Amino acid sequence: MVAYPPRVSLARLPTPFHKLTRLSEELRVNLWIKRDDLSGLLLSGNKVRKLEFSLARAMADGCDAIITCGGVQSNHCRATAFACAQLGLEAHLVLRGQNETPYEGNLLLDEVAGAFITMLPPDQYRRSLRALLRAKEEELSREGKRPFVIPTGASDGHGIWGYVAGSEELMADFNRENIQPKAIFCATGSGGTQAGLTLGMHLLGSGVPVCGVAVCDDSQYFHSKVGADISQWCRWYGESLDVSSLPVWVNDGYIGPGYAVADGVVYDTIRMLARKEGIMLDPVYTGKAFHGLLTEIRKGQFAANDDIVFVHTGGLYGNFAHRQQLSKRGEG
Ligand SMILES: *Cc1c(COP(=O)(O)O)cnc(C)c1O
């Protein structure tokens, strides 16, 4: 079928796939959930699928020090810290945040796992990330290490293999449940999950559209980012494919106030799903994406009994940096 490059085993696969029974009944559609929040490696969600390929590449190249970057509560950076610890590699994280940021949630775990942390205030991060990553690489090389840089979210030509493999798993889920979904929804943050699913569904000859719900940048940005990740994959792995002909669906109507900042409706959605189905979303990614999906269903985008799939990409620890917004709204 698909010929995969080297891969390290970090995830617990396949993840469960099941219907959200009570919510489906209420919405009069069949809403299914892919439980990638249960992918293992400390609940690393979608990131562990991508890291299986990115870290395999680093190790195949003989590298022993991983450099990556992200927001202060980055799930990707925390997943990288623990994956590196499991594989005996050093993790160097460049985080966008203030120096006085409290060590909680993912940041606390980064430290516990022994990652080397460099904190950069947001404006400096925007201006000089590239130069800083380069400097880190040179510094580690001078120390006799073999550094390997993984970009934000491991969303590049290596990492997207994770969701090509994830697509195969989903297709097996669809066959087992005997469904032909109208759409697959996921949160889109650095684009790699959507790129991998879009590519995977194409390679498997599936026509199910993959809809990314943007959590930070706009639709135009993600169209080009998803295309760029797939083009890079083509270049790196010698594949030829008319990338511009791949359908890329992005909904940027649910970003709210901005990245990692959510409206009350998102916290309400998190509380609703926790109570109705016993599943915990997060305020940065999956809460926004799931709120977006529910709103689209309620607006009548789908017909009665349509099968719709939500990929739960994880993010649990992100909740703990939002505990005030999550708890203060208690309506009993
Ligand atoms: C990183 C992340 C996403 C976004 O995935 P991308 O591949 O970066 O677009 C979605 N959900 C969670 C919980 C994440 O940590």
The ligand as a Gaussian input file, in Angstrom:
#p B3LYP/6-31G(d) Opt

LIG

0 1
 C       -0.733000      20.701000      18.072000
 C       -2.138000      20.371000      18.343000
 C       -3.126000      20.479000      17.351000
 C       -2.844000      21.043000      16.003000
 O       -2.235000      20.137000      15.157000
 P       -1.316000      20.660000      13.981000
 O       -0.809000      19.458000      13.339000
 O       -0.239000      21.475000      14.657000
 O       -2.131000      21.535000      13.102000
 C       -4.405000      20.095000      17.646000
 N       -4.727000      19.641000      18.873000
 C       -3.816000      19.546000      19.856000
 C       -4.264000      19.089000      21.195000
 C       -2.492000      19.899000      19.636000
 O       -1.600000      19.806000      20.615000

